Amino acid sequence: MKLRERFPKLQDEAFVRSMVIKSVYGSMMLEDQEVSKQRLEQLYTEVKSEKQAKAA
């Protein structure tokens, strides 16, 4: 059984995006590295588009 089959919520792009951003933001705050959530959203979008471009 694949992870996405076991946890259907992982198929929801908005959910995955929010979890990644919250996780990275929290980790960086614990390390005293300030970064805005807006910047993390931009980075997420850039990395996702690069990954999709390579896959195509």
Beta strands, then each sheet from edge to edge (+ up, - down):
end
